[in-house]
Structures are given as C-alpha cells and as structure tokens.
Amino acid sequence: MKFVSALKSKDVDGKGLWYYFKRDRDLYLLLLIPIFFVVLFKIVPMFGAVVAFKDYKIAKGFWDSDWVGFQVFLDIFAKRDFGRAVRNTVMLNTLDLLLSFTAPIVLSLLLNEIRSVRMKRINQTLLYLPHFLSWVIIGAIAYQLLGLGNGVINNLVESFGGTRIPFLQSDNHWLLSYLLIGVWQSMGWGTIIYLASISSINPELYEAAIVDGAGRLRKMWNVTLPGIRVTIVTLLIMNLGKVMGGSFERIYALANKATTEYTTTIEVLVYRWGIEAGHFSRATALGLFQAVIGLGLVLLADYIAKKLGEDGLL
Amino acid sequence: MKASTNLIRVKPKKPFDLWDALINMLMIVTALACLLPLLHILAKSLSKDVYVLANKVMLWPMGFTFEAYGKVLGDASILRSLYVSVVVTVLFTILGMLITICAAYPLSRKQLRGRAFLSFIFLITLYFSGGIIPEYLLINSLGLLDTLWALILPQAFSAFNFLIMRSSISSSIPVSLEESARIDGAGHFRVLWSIVLPLSKPIIATLSLFYAVGRWNAYQDALFYIKQRIDLRPLQLKMYYMIVEASESFQLEATQVQLTNPDVLKAACVIFATVPIICVYPFIQKYFVNGVMLGAVKE
C-alpha cells in the first residue's frame, strides 16, 4: 500500500511535480498571459452570474447585496416579455436553421456541377462577399433596398404595376426578410466546408455510377449527398446547440419600431433590462437561463451524435 | 470537385446540355444577388440628390457627383471613428495573437503537466459564459467603461482561434525537430521563436485576419461599453447610430453633415465603411478559406 501511494504522489517515473514545473518553467511562464485573460474575462463573469440569485443594488455592491434564492427567476418567468422572448428566440433560430442550413448544401451541389473553372471561381468570390460585411452595413443596405418609400425593390414592384410591400415594416414581412437576409449573408460562406468534403469523395464512385447509367441528378443524389453526409450531420449537431443563442447584432441592425412582435429575443431583452434599464439581477437571471438551456442543448446534441455513431463535439 | 469535372469530360460533349444551362443560369442569378445590392448603393452614393429622391437611380449613377463623399470625408467625427476603429483593430489583433500563441504553444507540448486541465479551462469558454450583464458589471468595476480597452481586452482570448492554433502547431511541427533543437541546447523560448513561429506563418496570418475582421465588424460591445464618450465610438457604432437607427426618424447623428436627401449620404457612408474590407478581400479570401477548413478539422 505504501508503495502505491508513493507512486501516486511522486508520479510514475519517481519525479515530483516540482521537477516538471522546473523543467518546463518557460512554458508555464508563457501560459500566465492567457490564464490571466481567461480567468479575468471569462471565468470571473461565470461566478458573477450569482447576481441572478441576489437582489443586486449598485449602492450595496456585488458582495453585500442580499441573497434572494430563485425569487428573481420566478419574477422573470411571470413577465409577459419573457414568454415572448423565449418564443421568438426559439422560433427565429429554428427557422434560420432550416433555411440557412440547407441553402449552403444546395448551393455547393450546384457549384460542384459548374464545369468552367473560371466561372466557378468568380461565383465563389461573389458568394463569399456578404459574409465580410458587418451587420450594421447589411442593415443599412437592407433599408436602402427594401424600404417602403424609397427602396429600389419597391420602386421596381411599383413600376411593374404592383403595390409597395412593407418588407421591413410589418411583422410577418419582417420575419421573412430577416430570414432571407440571413441566407444571403451566410450561404456562400457555408459552401466552403461542403465543397472541401465533396472534393474528397472517391472519383471511382462517380465512374461506377456512370457505368450503371446514372444521370446527373442520380449522381448528385446517390453519390455526392451520401459522400458529404458526415459533414452535414456534424454541422447540424453543432447548429442545434445554437437554438437558444442568436445574434444580437443581426437583430438589432434589422429591427425597427414598427416590428416589435418578433424582434424581442432573449439577447435583446437582456440588453434592455440590464444595460438600458439597470435591472441587473433580472437581466443576469435571463442570461443565465439562456446559457444553461443552451449548454444543455449542446450536451444533448453531442449525446445524440455519439448514439448515432458520429464523432461527438466534446 | 476536380475529379468529377474531369470524369464528366470523358463522355462525348453534347452541343447543348439543358442541365448545364439551367445550373449556370441559377448560379449567375445567385452571384448577382450578392453583387447587385452593393452596386446599387454605390450608384446611389455617386448620384445627385434629385435623381435619388425621384427613385430613378438603379445600378448606374445619375448626375455623377462626389459631393456625398466630400461631406463624409469632411466630417471630423466620422474620420475620428475611423481612426478609433483602426487603433482598436490593430491593438486587438496584436494582443489576440500574442495570447493565442502563448496558450497554444505550451498546450501543444505533450510533456507538459496539467495540459488537459488547462485546455479544459480554456475550452469551456466555448460552451458556457457568464452572460452579458456579469461581463458588463466586471468591465464597470474595472473602470473600463467608456475606454477603448473595453473593446480590446475582454474578447482578446478566443477559444476557437486557440484550438486552431494548437492543432496547427502539433500537426505541422514534428516533435523530432523540437527535440533536436533541445539537444543542441535551445530553451523553450528559443524553440518557439526560431522554429515554431517561422513555421506557423500561414496560420498566424489566417488567425490575425480572423481577429481583425471580427473586431472591425463588431458593434455590440461598443454599443454596451461606450456610452458617454462619443469621440470613442468605433466606425461600426457610428454607422449604426447614423444610418440604422436614423432610418426610422430620418434624423442624422450629431454630425456637421447636412444633405437635402439623407439617402445619398447613407449610401456614401455604407460604401465608406465597406471599402476597407473590399480592398483587402481579394487578398484575404484564400487565407480565410484555409482557416475555415482548419477549423473544420477535428483533432
């Protein structure tokens, strides 16, 4: 027994921790910089989330504010805005997942069918472009393009005898515009991984398919799609975890006062409650609720992935 | 993708293939959908007010004039925001890369004790965070509100970039290379400086671009942390107040810029804020594509 415990404390080759620390001193010194940043700016806020269980008063400060248990959570669950924010977050992200996830797959199948190398390259360059624009700029472009009174699309609609469409000014139109703008921004960028995955498919499979008399659609359906199945599933799982997340910047750049029905998401509500109105406990509790459910979704997706025989994420 | 194209060529070429025509048409339409919005804004920004007000400008400027750009460039507050953005982006990128390298190199060494634990601490930030408000309270209590450091320090560690850098170092630099250097008497710093960094140039370029473009385009943290000091607003936040929020009221931000039709000015602002990205875009495209692929490679 003594022998075993000696092994444990001194490690297998009989050298203490101090030996390793001295040997790799420089490496540990280097690590001090990232550890400082991660602990201060990432780990400390994780503990700071206990504000959700306190009645945070600025005057009293972080330590001296009173503990209230789950009272803050009960308060926010009873708020009308809470239900709406959860509904909107789940709805926007699920719809976004359906559209913005499938668009790159379809697009890469089509790109793959282009024969001219130059045409393909020009296409890719143009398709990647929206990904590099900030949401502020995309929001501004959207208003110039889809505006009710002066948007170029509505000018076209009118000149063809139609009536002007409130793309960004009525709730349901806004929702559709929001989703399509998301597709526009991300579809080209999303093709990169699929194209890489397609390029690693064994060419003999296509040969065999041609011998069997497969046409273009058949090859696409029976060779290319199964060939990128693993990539599709992996990305799908990663995206499932984001259903509770969402981009504050995207919503905020596209939102306006005319469309409040769908633009109140959890992130927007955290901003309004916390930073605008100063209800820190309430906003922290909402943020924590979101983070915990989000983490749960990631773990669940990971579990399902492993059950299905795919590589997990963690 | 190359392989399949070659294979199709084995078949005798038909004079006209309906599928080819359809796919090419569809792709041209999609690509134009990405290009035309920008061309329209560009045309608007170069047009005279009257034509824009009359909704006449489509893809070609009417009454060609640089007037709006003159006003944008003549506005001290916009130039000030551009300066703030450049400073923040440069500092952020340098700091981010420093932290990434300092984390990735030690944690790519298999002999390091506590490697798994430290990696876990770093990677947990990918999946869980304290949330916006605890971060805001932290920035507040550190006295960083309304300073540029609030835009530089908190996001400087990126677990995603750390992962890419670590797997790149451990896969592209053979352990034997390091061992032989150590036998020759080189310390860890020497190995990092003379072997690892020179061999990691492509990945350093890629990640620097990730950091830089991410910083350049973000406005959320500036919206949260820069409240009173209007002179510290980065370009994207300035643009947010000028063109997005102003869309509803048609009131322009507190600037000296006055134009009969704000649409022309807004278009010029959009182009002004986009030009830096468009200028570097052709050069960075291949790096970014490589970066995405590296990010997709799992260990």
Interface residues (C-beta under 8 A of the other chain):
Chain A: L17 Y20 F21 D24 D26 L27 Y28 L30 L31 I33 P34 I35 F37 V38 L40 F41 K42 I43 V44 P45 M46 F47 G48 A49 V51 F62 L107 L110 L111 N112 E113 I114 R115 V117 M119 I122 N123 T125 L126 L127 Y128 L129 P130 F132 L133 S134 W135 V136 I137 G139 A140 I141 Y143 Q144 L145 G147 N150 V152 N155 W184 G188 W189 I192 I193 L195 A196 I198 S199 I201 P203 Y206 E207 I210 R216 K219 T224 T231 F248 E249 Y252 A253 N256 K257 A258 E267 V270 Y271 G274 I275 F280 A283 T284 G287 L288 Q290 A291 L295 V298 D311 L314
Chain B: M1 K2 A3 S4 T5 N6 L7 I8 V10 K11 W19 D20 I23 N24 L26 M27 I28 T30 A31 L32 A33 C34 L35 P37 L38 H40 I41 K44 V52 N55 V57 M58 L98 I99 T100 C102 A103 Y105 P106 L107 R109 Q111 L112 R113 L118 I121 F122 T125 Y127 F128 S129 G130 G131 I132 I133 P134 E135 Y136 L137 L138 S141 L153 P154 Q155 A156 F157 F162 G187 H188 F189 L192 V213 W216 N217 A218 Y219 Q220 L223 F224 Q236 L237 M239 Y240 I243 V244 S247 E248 D263 K266 A267 C269 V270 A273 T274 I277 Y281 P282 Q285 F288 V289 V292 M293 A296 K298
